[in-house]
Amino acid sequence: MTDTSYHCAETEGAEGAPLVFTFHGTGGNEQQFHDLPSRVLPGAHVISPRGNVSEHGALRYFQRRAEGLYDMADLATRTEAMAGFIAHHKARVGAERVIGLGYSNGANILASVAFKHAGLFSDLALLHPLIPWTPDPQPRLAGTRVLVTAGERDPICPAPMTRELTGWFESQGASLEVTWHAGGHEIAEAELASLLRFLAG
């Protein structure tokens, strides 16, 4: 699968500027976070692929059988396709700092790529990820900046599972930051503020 396999929003940045990939949540589209990185990273290259799986009309990046129950074969195939897409644009742009930003289903495909291809990213921002399995060890995540944000009462991404994921990132040696808010699956002001600080580096 090539870079032309995703419809994207793209902003060409300045030479030497960071490259940011943004990934929307279920039912969102490529515009959901596309303009956000430029608020704190003027001149950044931003590439936002649209999910190419439709779930009753809602766009996603991979198939699932039910809430929290993923089609793991489909996820594996689409993870490799997305890794190829990211690698293509990383090589094309030549940026040293490569940031992945994803929310919900977008955070899940981003995390899945990082579990297998950690060297693609210098920074990962995962908003409300749900990873219902324990990833294999990934030593190449050591030193990678990782932000995880979550809601204590999130019915879609239960807090205990988020804590298992953050513990896994810590065990890989990632430079981890975690922001919680008291609510559910919505993006709260506190996590948006953390995200902007994280992007600013």
Summary of the structure (lengths in Angstrom):
residues: 201
radius of gyration: 15.4
end to end distance: 31.9
largest distance: 43.3
contacts: 675
relative contact order: 0.15
helix: 35%
strand: 25%
